């Protein structure tokens, strides 16, 4: 599990494929306790003059408690051979079971922020802003009905990318 830090400007990947098709894990907590969840919604870009990511978490997700409590979290990306692990992390709650062990993932800490040794790429992200998605702000009403029938609106987090690690 050897990682090397790279400059974000050196990355060449398609975020639409990485996030939307291959998925990512959002992980937060500390060395005593952490949790992770699979996400296929998010973004990368520049905000307020900083390299940034956006992550979206529904209120019922256990990982949200960890992201809310900590200053930083990681997003990480995996080879296709970890698809079952990511699927498990997206469907099983870490509140009721040790899904990290069930997924056969190995916690790996970067400056005290949790990720996993199996990742191909890890981004350490420091929260800058968060807000709830509000139904009154939808420009297309059908989005609300289609994606939020339970009215469990995501919290959007905007975070600065502090560090990027790639597998050596």
C-alpha positions in Angstrom: 0.0 0.0 0.0 2.4 2.6 -1.2 1.0 6.0 -2.1 2.7 9.1 -3.4 1.4 12.6 -3.2 0.8 14.3 -6.5 0.0 17.9 -7.5 -3.7 18.2 -8.4 -2.7 19.8 -11.6 -1.0 16.6 -12.7 -4.3 14.6 -12.5 -6.0 13.5 -15.7 -9.2 11.7 -15.1 -12.8 12.1 -16.2 -14.9 13.1 -13.1 -18.1 12.1 -14.8 -16.8 8.5 -15.2 -14.9 8.4 -11.9 -17.8 9.7 -9.8 -20.9 8.8 -11.7 -20.0 5.4 -13.1 -17.1 4.0 -11.0 -18.3 5.6 -7.7 -16.3 6.9 -4.8 -16.2 6.5 -1.1 -16.7 9.4 1.3 -15.0 8.6 4.6 -14.7 10.6 7.8 -13.9 10.1 11.4 -10.7 9.4 13.3 -8.4 6.6 14.3 -10.8 5.4 17.0 -13.9 5.3 14.8 -14.7 6.2 11.2 -17.4 5.4 8.7 -17.7 5.4 4.9 -20.3 5.5 2.3 -20.5 5.1 -1.5 -21.4 8.1 -3.5 -22.1 8.6 -7.2 -23.0 12.2 -7.0 -20.4 14.9 -6.5 -18.1 17.2 -8.4 -14.6 18.6 -8.7 -13.5 22.1 -9.7 -12.5 25.4 -8.4 -14.4 27.4 -5.7 -13.3 30.6 -4.0 -10.0 30.3 -5.7 -9.3 26.9 -4.3 -9.3 23.4 -5.8 -12.5 21.9 -4.4 -14.9 19.0 -4.4 -18.6 18.9 -3.7 -20.1 15.9 -1.9 -23.8 15.2 -1.2 -25.0 13.3 1.8 -28.6 12.4 2.8 -29.6 13.1 6.4 -30.2 9.5 7.3 -26.7 8.4 6.3 -24.5 7.5 9.3 -21.4 8.8 7.6 -23.0 12.3 7.7 -22.5 12.4 11.5 -18.8 11.9 11.0 -18.5 14.4 8.2 -20.4 17.0 10.2 -18.2 16.4 13.3 -14.8 16.5 11.6 -13.0 19.3 9.8 -11.9 17.0 7.0 -12.9 13.9 5.1 -11.6 11.9 2.2 -13.0 10.9 -1.1 -11.3 7.9 -2.7 -11.5 6.0 -5.9 -11.1 2.3 -6.6 -10.3 -0.3 -9.3 -13.3 -2.2 -10.7 -12.3 -5.2 -8.7 -13.6 -3.4 -5.6 -17.1 -2.9 -7.1 -18.7 -5.4 -4.6 -17.0 -3.6 -1.7 -18.3 -0.2 -2.9 -21.8 -1.7 -3.4 -21.8 -3.0 0.2 -20.7 0.4 1.5 -23.6 2.0 -0.3 -26.3 -0.3 1.0 -25.2 -1.4 4.5 -25.2 1.0 7.5 -22.0 1.2 9.5 -24.3 2.0 12.5 -25.6 -1.6 12.7 -22.6 -3.5 11.4 -18.9 -3.3 10.7 -19.3 -2.8 7.0 -15.6 -1.7 6.6 -14.5 -5.2 7.7 -17.3 -6.9 5.7 -16.1 -5.0 2.6 -12.5 -6.2 3.3 -11.2 -2.6 3.4 -8.1 -1.6 5.3 -8.3 1.8 7.1 -5.4 4.1 6.0 -4.9 7.5 7.6 -3.6 10.6 5.9 -2.8 13.3 8.4 -5.3 11.7 10.8 -8.1 11.6 8.1 -9.4 8.1 7.2 -9.3 6.5 3.8 -8.5 3.0 2.7 -5.3 1.2 1.6 -7.1 -0.4 -1.4 -7.8 3.0 -3.1 -6.2 4.0 -6.3 -6.6 7.7 -5.5 -7.3 9.6 -2.2 -8.3 13.2 -1.9 -8.0 14.8 1.5 -10.7 17.5 1.7 -11.2 20.3 4.3 -14.8 21.5 4.6 -15.4 25.1 3.6 -19.2 25.3 3.4 -22.3 23.2 3.7 -26.0 23.8 3.0 -29.2 21.8 2.7 -30.7 21.3 -0.7 -34.0 23.2 -0.6 -37.1 22.1 -2.5 -38.2 25.7 -3.2 -35.0 26.2 -5.2 -35.6 23.5 -7.8 -35.9 25.1 -11.2 -37.4 21.8 -12.5 -40.1 20.5 -10.1 -39.9 16.9 -11.4 -36.4 16.6 -9.9 -37.9 17.0 -6.4 -40.5 14.3 -7.0 -38.1 11.9 -8.7 -35.1 12.1 -6.4 -36.7 13.1 -3.1 -40.0 11.3 -2.6 -39.2 10.9 1.1 -38.2 14.6 1.3 -34.7 13.6 2.6 -32.8 16.4 1.0 -29.0 16.0 0.7 -26.6 18.3 2.5 -24.1 19.7 0.0 -20.5 20.0 1.3 -17.9 22.2 -0.5 -14.4 21.2 0.5 -10.9 22.3 -0.4 -8.7 19.6 -1.7 -5.6 19.7 0.6 -3.8 16.7 -0.7 -4.0 14.1 -3.5 -2.4 10.6 -3.1 -2.2 8.0 -5.9 -1.2 4.4 -5.7 2.5 3.9 -6.7 
